Amino acid sequence: MMGDTSRIRLASISSRAWEHPADRGALVALRKLQGFDLILKQLSGFLNERAVRMLMLGSAVRADERQFARVYRLYREAGDALDAGALPELFVRADPTINAMAIGLDKPIIVLNSGLIDVMDDDELRFVLGHELGHVLSGHAVYRTLLGVMLALSSTFLAIPFGALGARAVIAALLEWQRKSELSGDRAGLLAGQQPEVALRAHMKMASGGRIDELDAEAFLEQAGEYHANDDVRDVLLRVLIVETQTHPFAVVRAGELDRWVKSGTYGAILAGDYPRREDDASASMSDEAAAAAASYTEEFKRFDASLGGLFGDIGHGLGQARDWVADRLRDLSEPRGRDRREPRDRNDRTSGPHGW
């Protein structure tokens, strides 16, 4: 286990350092909208954010120096590594599922399930706590609140002509953003704990229900690579359809994405001090972030386009052949009986020959 002195304190680190490009582009644009955060905070109050905190106060245990002191110490260590300053309240609730969450806009809180604490060791808990703290520092609750409103109102949109189509498109976009925000949270968790092998272990436990003794890290990452390796159009479409309504990427996929981020060199550069600072957040360029977001999808879209292009190319070729066959049959039927061929038409007659559709 790493001692406190072996973790680097990333002074004044901006959340842009760990945000996935697709996530960061949206957040930078959002931060440019003056007053939008106030509107969402008021909306959060309307949705009774205070009631959520009261529920936690009455049904869960608030972690501090006296209660869940070990968990709280790990929380403070994660916050110190990310130079987070004042930390949101932390609660532990009785729930056997391996899960945690960050909720709230005005006064966010972090909630750990007891099932998570049961299966994670100290280093893994520090990674999870850093992940949730990353959500808070990025302001992800803004979009999550909007997504929650859209989902709550989805039945209302069904009664509006064409409203369901527009609502589904917005919800799908928000869910896609949320999945990318989870990748951002994983990067924040890694920067908080600064142990890539621990982050991998945490994902392995999430995927297996905690049975880490029966898993192999190399095989797990190979499995993550295999998930994206097959370009068969059926698998490409299945991947899109399977995750369409998911709020989180699969644990195996998350492990692979985080491993790629580490191997890209960005993680090491951040630990070496090369990262954006909070004082520069206001001057962050929306166009630069939008370009980075677009670039992050390029490889995925190329693979998708290649697969679909091959499929529709085959379909188009087949339809062309079918069209020619039908045209020939119709031509045969239109011929007067007893004549093998029609007299050639004038070359200026535009009705001659098969037409494209």
One Martini backbone bead per residue (centre of mass of N, CA, C, O) as a GRO file, in nm:
protein
  357
    1MET     BB    1   0.098   0.035   0.021
    2MET     BB    2   0.064   0.362  -0.006
    3GLY     BB    3   0.185   0.637   0.100
    4ASP     BB    4   0.126   0.966   0.131
    5THR     BB    5   0.415   1.057   0.005
    6SER     BB    6   0.368   0.893  -0.285
    7ARG     BB    7   0.168   1.117  -0.350
    8ILE     BB    8   0.073   1.350  -0.574
    9ARG     BB    9   0.011   1.688  -0.564
   10LEU     BB   10  -0.229   1.847  -0.777
   11ALA     BB   11  -0.199   2.157  -0.812
   12SER     BB   12  -0.466   2.318  -0.946
   13ILE     BB   13  -0.629   2.114  -1.087
   14SER     BB   14  -0.811   2.053  -1.357
   15SER     BB   15  -1.076   1.873  -1.478
   16ARG     BB   16  -0.964   1.871  -1.775
   17ALA     BB   17  -0.743   1.651  -1.726
   18TRP     BB   18  -0.975   1.400  -1.695
   19GLU     BB   19  -1.151   1.462  -1.927
   20HIS     BB   20  -1.315   1.355  -2.167
   21PRO     BB   21  -1.346   1.499  -2.465
   22ALA     BB   22  -1.662   1.465  -2.487
   23ASP     BB   23  -1.705   1.587  -2.203
   24ARG     BB   24  -1.538   1.852  -2.209
   25GLY     BB   25  -1.682   2.000  -2.439
   26ALA     BB   26  -1.954   2.027  -2.291
   27LEU     BB   27  -1.853   2.169  -2.029
   28VAL     BB   28  -1.727   2.420  -2.152
   29ALA     BB   29  -1.988   2.522  -2.279
   30LEU     BB   30  -2.151   2.538  -2.016
   31ARG     BB   31  -1.957   2.744  -1.865
   32LYS     BB   32  -2.030   2.980  -2.078
   33LEU     BB   33  -2.319   2.983  -1.951
   34GLN     BB   34  -2.463   3.224  -1.809
   35GLY     BB   35  -2.671   3.093  -1.545
   36PHE     BB   36  -2.714   2.786  -1.590
   37ASP     BB   37  -2.633   2.680  -1.311
   38LEU     BB   38  -2.861   2.827  -1.162
   39ILE     BB   39  -3.097   2.690  -1.299
   40LEU     BB   40  -3.018   2.399  -1.213
   41LYS     BB   41  -3.022   2.453  -0.912
   42GLN     BB   42  -3.320   2.524  -0.902
   43LEU     BB   43  -3.412   2.256  -1.018
   44SER     BB   44  -3.295   2.086  -0.792
   45GLY     BB   45  -3.476   2.206  -0.575
   46PHE     BB   46  -3.740   2.116  -0.710
   47LEU     BB   47  -3.633   1.805  -0.683
   48ASN     BB   48  -3.534   1.776  -0.386
   49GLU     BB   49  -3.235   1.770  -0.267
   50ARG     BB   50  -3.286   1.789   0.037
   51ALA     BB   51  -3.426   1.512   0.061
   52VAL     BB   52  -3.178   1.340   0.005
   53ARG     BB   53  -3.016   1.428   0.251
   54MET     BB   54  -3.227   1.347   0.460
   55LEU     BB   55  -3.223   1.051   0.386
   56MET     BB   56  -2.925   1.006   0.465
   57LEU     BB   57  -2.946   1.102   0.759
   58GLY     BB   58  -3.172   0.874   0.830
   59SER     BB   59  -3.034   0.595   0.665
   60ALA     BB   60  -2.738   0.673   0.701
   61VAL     BB   61  -2.375   0.720   0.722
   62ARG     BB   62  -2.163   0.961   0.828
   63ALA     BB   63  -1.847   1.033   0.733
   64ASP     BB   64  -1.566   1.057   0.965
   65GLU     BB   65  -1.358   1.059   1.238
   66ARG     BB   66  -1.589   0.858   1.390
   67GLN     BB   67  -1.709   0.749   1.113
   68PHE     BB   68  -1.558   0.576   0.903
   69ALA     BB   69  -1.249   0.661   0.928
   70ARG     BB   70  -1.105   0.508   0.703
   71VAL     BB   71  -1.271   0.616   0.466
   72TYR     BB   72  -1.222   0.917   0.527
   73ARG     BB   73  -0.917   0.911   0.489
   74LEU     BB   74  -0.924   0.826   0.190
   75TYR     BB   75  -1.084   1.071   0.099
   76ARG     BB   76  -0.873   1.285   0.178
   77GLU     BB   77  -0.649   1.173  -0.002
   78ALA     BB   78  -0.794   1.214  -0.268
   79GLY     BB   79  -0.843   1.521  -0.233
   80ASP     BB   80  -0.542   1.599  -0.210
   81ALA     BB   81  -0.445   1.500  -0.489
   82LEU     BB   82  -0.679   1.700  -0.628
   83ASP     BB   83  -0.709   1.966  -0.478
   84ALA     BB   84  -1.025   2.009  -0.354
   85GLY     BB   85  -1.067   2.090  -0.070
   86ALA     BB   86  -1.367   2.098   0.001
   87LEU     BB   87  -1.574   1.836   0.102
   88PRO     BB   88  -1.810   1.642   0.054
   89GLU     BB   89  -2.034   1.459   0.173
   90LEU     BB   90  -2.020   1.132   0.338
   91PHE     BB   91  -2.186   0.818   0.268
   92VAL     BB   92  -2.317   0.516   0.423
   93ARG     BB   93  -2.501   0.242   0.290
   94ALA     BB   94  -2.733  -0.016   0.297
   95ASP     BB   95  -2.587  -0.208   0.029
   96PRO     BB   96  -2.487  -0.491  -0.160
   97THR     BB   97  -2.401  -0.331  -0.387
   98ILE     BB   98  -2.151  -0.232  -0.622
   99ASN     BB   99  -2.160   0.107  -0.523
  100ALA     BB  100  -2.169   0.458  -0.632
  101MET     BB  101  -2.233   0.821  -0.564
  102ALA     BB  102  -2.309   1.146  -0.712
  103ILE     BB  103  -2.505   1.412  -0.569
  104GLY     BB  104  -2.588   1.717  -0.665
  105LEU     BB  105  -2.541   2.081  -0.682
  106ASP     BB  106  -2.517   2.274  -0.443
  107LYS     BB  107  -2.479   2.004  -0.233
  108PRO     BB  108  -2.292   1.764  -0.268
  109ILE     BB  109  -2.289   1.402  -0.253
  110ILE     BB  110  -2.148   1.097  -0.123
  111VAL     BB  111  -2.215   0.744  -0.198
  112LEU     BB  112  -2.175   0.437  -0.026
  113ASN     BB  113  -2.182   0.108  -0.043
  114SER     BB  114  -2.138  -0.162   0.156
  115GLY     BB  115  -2.058  -0.361  -0.073
  116LEU     BB  116  -1.805  -0.205  -0.159
  117ILE     BB  117  -1.647  -0.215   0.113
  118ASP     BB  118  -1.630  -0.531   0.129
  119VAL     BB  119  -1.442  -0.562  -0.157
  120MET     BB  120  -1.257  -0.319  -0.093
  121ASP     BB  121  -0.972  -0.185  -0.058
  122ASP     BB  122  -0.805   0.092   0.011
  123ASP     BB  123  -0.704   0.159  -0.277
  124GLU     BB  124  -0.979   0.112  -0.417
  125LEU     BB  125  -1.137   0.321  -0.257
  126ARG     BB  126  -0.973   0.563  -0.349
  127PHE     BB  127  -1.054   0.538  -0.643
  128VAL     BB  128  -1.360   0.567  -0.604
  129LEU     BB  129  -1.354   0.839  -0.459
  130GLY     BB  130  -1.213   0.988  -0.693
  131HIS     BB  131  -1.434   0.941  -0.897
  132GLU     BB  132  -1.663   1.094  -0.747
  133LEU     BB  133  -1.506   1.359  -0.712
  134GLY     BB  134  -1.478   1.412  -1.012
  135HIS     BB  135  -1.774   1.465  -1.063
  136VAL     BB  136  -1.796   1.712  -0.883
  137LEU     BB  137  -1.561   1.887  -1.010
  138SER     BB  138  -1.706   1.878  -1.304
  139GLY     BB  139  -2.030   1.900  -1.284
  140HIS     BB  140  -2.218   1.645  -1.364
  141ALA     BB  141  -2.495   1.709  -1.223
  142VAL     BB  142  -2.617   1.885  -1.438
  143TYR     BB  143  -2.674   1.667  -1.654
  144ARG     BB  144  -2.808   1.461  -1.470
  145THR     BB  145  -3.051   1.636  -1.411
  146LEU     BB  146  -3.146   1.664  -1.702
  147LEU     BB  147  -3.181   1.363  -1.750
  148GLY     BB  148  -3.389   1.315  -1.527
  149VAL     BB  149  -3.603   1.500  -1.647
  150MET     BB  150  -3.633   1.361  -1.920
  151LEU     BB  151  -3.718   1.086  -1.804
  152ALA     BB  152  -3.965   1.192  -1.643
  153LEU     BB  153  -4.093   1.330  -1.926
  154SER     BB  154  -4.122   1.109  -2.149
  155SER     BB  155  -4.433   1.056  -2.133
  156THR     BB  156  -4.515   1.341  -2.229
  157PHE     BB  157  -4.384   1.332  -2.515
  158LEU     BB  158  -4.577   1.110  -2.632
  159ALA     BB  159  -4.826   1.328  -2.662
  160ILE     BB  160  -4.641   1.460  -2.874
  161PRO     BB  161  -4.593   1.537  -3.179
  162PHE     BB  162  -4.271   1.417  -3.228
  163GLY     BB  163  -4.159   1.431  -2.934
  164ALA     BB  164  -4.029   1.149  -2.892
  165LEU     BB  165  -3.798   1.182  -3.093
  166GLY     BB  166  -3.658   1.424  -2.960
  167ALA     BB  167  -3.629   1.302  -2.677
  168ARG     BB  168  -3.462   1.057  -2.758
  169ALA     BB  169  -3.221   1.213  -2.868
  170VAL     BB  170  -3.150   1.361  -2.607
  171ILE     BB  171  -3.121   1.114  -2.425
  172ALA     BB  172  -2.904   0.973  -2.590
  173ALA     BB  173  -2.696   1.202  -2.560
  174LEU     BB  174  -2.685   1.203  -2.247
  175LEU     BB  175  -2.599   0.907  -2.217
  176GLU     BB  176  -2.340   0.935  -2.374
  177TRP     BB  177  -2.219   1.141  -2.187
  178GLN     BB  178  -2.230   0.973  -1.925
  179ARG     BB  179  -2.039   0.753  -2.020
  180LYS     BB  180  -1.799   0.949  -2.053
  181SER     BB  181  -1.799   1.052  -1.755
  182GLU     BB  182  -1.697   0.780  -1.639
  183LEU     BB  183  -1.418   0.799  -1.767
  184SER     BB  184  -1.342   1.051  -1.614
  185GLY     BB  185  -1.370   0.934  -1.329
  186ASP     BB  186  -1.147   0.722  -1.362
  187ARG     BB  187  -0.917   0.926  -1.399
  188ALA     BB  188  -0.951   1.062  -1.126
  189GLY     BB  189  -0.905   0.807  -0.957
  190LEU     BB  190  -0.615   0.761  -1.056
  191LEU     BB  191  -0.502   1.040  -0.961
  192ALA     BB  192  -0.569   0.983  -0.661
  193GLY     BB  193  -0.398   0.698  -0.641
  194GLN     BB  194  -0.162   0.623  -0.851
  195GLN     BB  195  -0.270   0.307  -0.949
  196PRO     BB  196  -0.334   0.118  -1.212
  197GLU     BB  197  -0.368  -0.169  -1.081
  198VAL     BB  198  -0.603  -0.081  -0.898
  199ALA     BB  199  -0.808   0.007  -1.107
  200LEU     BB  200  -0.825  -0.270  -1.239
  201ARG     BB  201  -0.917  -0.423  -0.988
  202ALA     BB  202  -1.183  -0.272  -0.949
  203HIS     BB  203  -1.308  -0.359  -1.220
  204MET     BB  204  -1.293  -0.662  -1.166
  205LYS     BB  205  -1.485  -0.653  -0.922
  206MET     BB  206  -1.731  -0.535  -1.063
  207ALA     BB  207  -1.756  -0.770  -1.278
  208SER     BB  208  -1.738  -1.025  -1.044
  209GLY     BB  209  -1.824  -0.947  -0.737
  210GLY     BB  210  -1.511  -0.977  -0.599
  211ARG     BB  211  -1.351  -1.229  -0.753
  212ILE     BB  212  -1.020  -1.184  -0.775
  213ASP     BB  213  -0.885  -1.476  -0.729
  214GLU     BB  214  -1.011  -1.571  -1.037
  215LEU     BB  215  -0.832  -1.357  -1.178
  216ASP     BB  216  -0.681  -1.195  -1.478
  217ALA     BB  217  -0.546  -0.913  -1.595
  218GLU     BB  218  -0.465  -0.988  -1.886
  219ALA     BB  219  -0.731  -1.127  -1.965
  220PHE     BB  220  -0.913  -0.884  -1.911
  221LEU     BB  221  -0.784  -0.695  -2.129
  222GLU     BB  222  -0.832  -0.883  -2.366
  223GLN     BB  223  -1.138  -0.869  -2.343
  224ALA     BB  224  -1.157  -0.565  -2.397
  225GLY     BB  225  -1.034  -0.583  -2.684
  226GLU     BB  226  -1.244  -0.784  -2.806
  227TYR     BB  227  -1.496  -0.603  -2.796
  228HIS     BB  228  -1.357  -0.403  -3.035
  229ALA     BB  229  -1.228  -0.591  -3.266
  230ASN     BB  230  -1.494  -0.653  -3.406
  231ASP     BB  231  -1.619  -0.552  -3.743
  232ASP     BB  232  -1.871  -0.677  -3.752
  233VAL     BB  233  -2.174  -0.546  -3.811
  234ARG     BB  234  -2.327  -0.694  -3.589
  235ASP     BB  235  -2.142  -0.603  -3.353
  236VAL     BB  236  -2.163  -0.301  -3.393
  237LEU     BB  237  -2.472  -0.283  -3.355
  238LEU     BB  238  -2.485  -0.420  -3.080
  239ARG     BB  239  -2.318  -0.213  -2.924
  240VAL     BB  240  -2.513   0.019  -2.967
  241LEU     BB  241  -2.778  -0.114  -2.853
  242ILE     BB  242  -2.683  -0.206  -2.570
  243VAL     BB  243  -2.592   0.107  -2.472
  244GLU     BB  244  -2.822   0.315  -2.525
  245THR     BB  245  -2.953   0.282  -2.205
  246GLN     BB  246  -2.687   0.331  -2.068
  247THR     BB  247  -2.505   0.496  -1.805
  248HIS     BB  248  -2.276   0.273  -1.824
  249PRO     BB  249  -2.008   0.132  -1.879
  250PHE     BB  250  -1.847  -0.138  -1.889
  251ALA     BB  251  -1.604  -0.259  -1.689
  252VAL     BB  252  -1.424  -0.376  -1.910
  253VAL     BB  253  -1.418  -0.121  -2.086
  254ARG     BB  254  -1.304   0.073  -1.873
  255ALA     BB  255  -1.035  -0.069  -1.838
  256GLY     BB  256  -0.939  -0.031  -2.131
  257GLU     BB  257  -0.956   0.281  -2.142
  258LEU     BB  258  -0.757   0.337  -1.908
  259ASP     BB  259  -0.518   0.188  -2.027
  260ARG     BB  260  -0.494   0.370  -2.280
  261TRP     BB  261  -0.444   0.633  -2.128
  262VAL     BB  262  -0.181   0.551  -2.000
  263LYS     BB  263  -0.033   0.465  -2.274
  264SER     BB  264  -0.048   0.761  -2.404
  265GLY     BB  265   0.095   0.958  -2.155
  266THR     BB  266  -0.094   1.149  -1.994
  267TYR     BB  267  -0.065   1.052  -1.706
  268GLY     BB  268   0.242   1.103  -1.678
  269ALA     BB  269   0.231   1.407  -1.743
  270ILE     BB  270   0.062   1.491  -1.500
  271LEU     BB  271   0.260   1.390  -1.279
  272ALA     BB  272   0.485   1.596  -1.409
  273GLY     BB  273   0.288   1.879  -1.447
  274ASP     BB  274   0.115   1.839  -1.722
  275TYR     BB  275  -0.152   2.062  -1.668
  276PRO     BB  276  -0.439   2.207  -1.618
  277ARG     BB  277  -0.563   2.499  -1.471
  278ARG     BB  278  -0.809   2.664  -1.304
  279GLU     BB  279  -0.727   2.962  -1.386
  280ASP     BB  280  -0.788   2.867  -1.709
  281ASP     BB  281  -1.090   2.792  -1.757
  282ALA     BB  282  -1.219   3.060  -1.875
  283SER     BB  283  -1.013   3.033  -2.145
  284ALA     BB  284  -1.133   2.802  -2.268
  285SER     BB  285  -1.175   2.644  -2.574
  286MET     BB  286  -1.442   2.537  -2.754
  287SER     BB  287  -1.313   2.460  -3.026
  288ASP     BB  288  -1.093   2.276  -2.916
  289GLU     BB  289  -1.283   2.080  -2.765
  290ALA     BB  290  -1.454   2.002  -3.009
  291ALA     BB  291  -1.220   1.882  -3.169
  292ALA     BB  292  -1.146   1.667  -2.958
  293ALA     BB  293  -1.419   1.526  -2.958
  294ALA     BB  294  -1.419   1.448  -3.256
  295ALA     BB  295  -1.152   1.285  -3.251
  296SER     BB  296  -1.250   1.062  -3.046
  297TYR     BB  297  -1.459   0.941  -3.281
  298THR     BB  298  -1.315   0.866  -3.543
  299GLU     BB  299  -1.239   0.566  -3.516
  300GLU     BB  300  -1.522   0.463  -3.453
  301PHE     BB  301  -1.657   0.572  -3.714
  302LYS     BB  302  -1.481   0.428  -3.916
  303ARG     BB  303  -1.563   0.146  -3.834
  304PHE     BB  304  -1.863   0.186  -3.876
  305ASP     BB  305  -1.854   0.276  -4.173
  306ALA     BB  306  -1.712   0.027  -4.286
  307SER     BB  307  -1.927  -0.177  -4.208
  308LEU     BB  308  -2.173  -0.034  -4.337
  309GLY     BB  309  -2.053   0.003  -4.615
  310GLY     BB  310  -2.034  -0.298  -4.680
  311LEU     BB  311  -2.329  -0.363  -4.645
  312PHE     BB  312  -2.452  -0.143  -4.844
  313GLY     BB  313  -2.288  -0.230  -5.084
  314ASP     BB  314  -2.412  -0.511  -5.109
  315ILE     BB  315  -2.701  -0.417  -5.127
  316GLY     BB  316  -2.669  -0.231  -5.372
  317HIS     BB  317  -2.573  -0.448  -5.566
  318GLY     BB  318  -2.821  -0.629  -5.536
  319LEU     BB  319  -3.030  -0.415  -5.625
  320GLY     BB  320  -2.914  -0.366  -5.903
  321GLN     BB  321  -2.957  -0.650  -6.005
  322ALA     BB  322  -3.261  -0.660  -5.953
  323ARG     BB  323  -3.337  -0.423  -6.129
  324ASP     BB  324  -3.233  -0.542  -6.395
  325TRP     BB  325  -3.408  -0.793  -6.391
  326VAL     BB  326  -3.682  -0.649  -6.388
  327ALA     BB  327  -3.638  -0.487  -6.645
  328ASP     BB  328  -3.609  -0.731  -6.832
  329ARG     BB  329  -3.885  -0.856  -6.778
  330LEU     BB  330  -4.053  -0.612  -6.865
  331ARG     BB  331  -3.944  -0.600  -7.149
  332ASP     BB  332  -4.041  -0.877  -7.235
  333LEU     BB  333  -4.346  -0.821  -7.181
  334SER     BB  334  -4.354  -0.567  -7.390
  335GLU     BB  335  -4.319  -0.749  -7.615
  336PRO     BB  336  -4.410  -0.855  -7.903
  337ARG     BB  337  -4.516  -1.120  -8.030
  338GLY     BB  338  -4.264  -1.271  -8.236
  339ARG     BB  339  -4.039  -1.083  -8.118
  340ASP     BB  340  -3.709  -1.063  -8.022
  341ARG     BB  341  -3.692  -0.750  -8.097
  342ARG     BB  342  -3.669  -0.428  -8.079
  343GLU     BB  343  -3.673  -0.146  -8.219
  344PRO     BB  344  -3.475   0.098  -8.245
  345ARG     BB  345  -3.440   0.391  -8.098
  346ASP     BB  346  -3.404   0.694  -8.062
  347ARG     BB  347  -3.132   0.846  -7.905
  348ASN     BB  348  -3.332   1.089  -7.794
  349ASP     BB  349  -3.491   0.888  -7.635
  350ARG     BB  350  -3.544   0.906  -7.281
  351THR     BB  351  -3.698   0.612  -7.247
  352SER     BB  352  -3.451   0.465  -7.291
  353GLY     BB  353  -3.364   0.245  -7.094
  354PRO     BB  354  -3.253   0.224  -6.787
  355HIS     BB  355  -3.330   0.349  -6.466
  356GLY     BB  356  -3.264   0.544  -6.213
  357TRP     BB  357  -3.384   0.597  -5.873
   0.00000   0.00000   0.00000
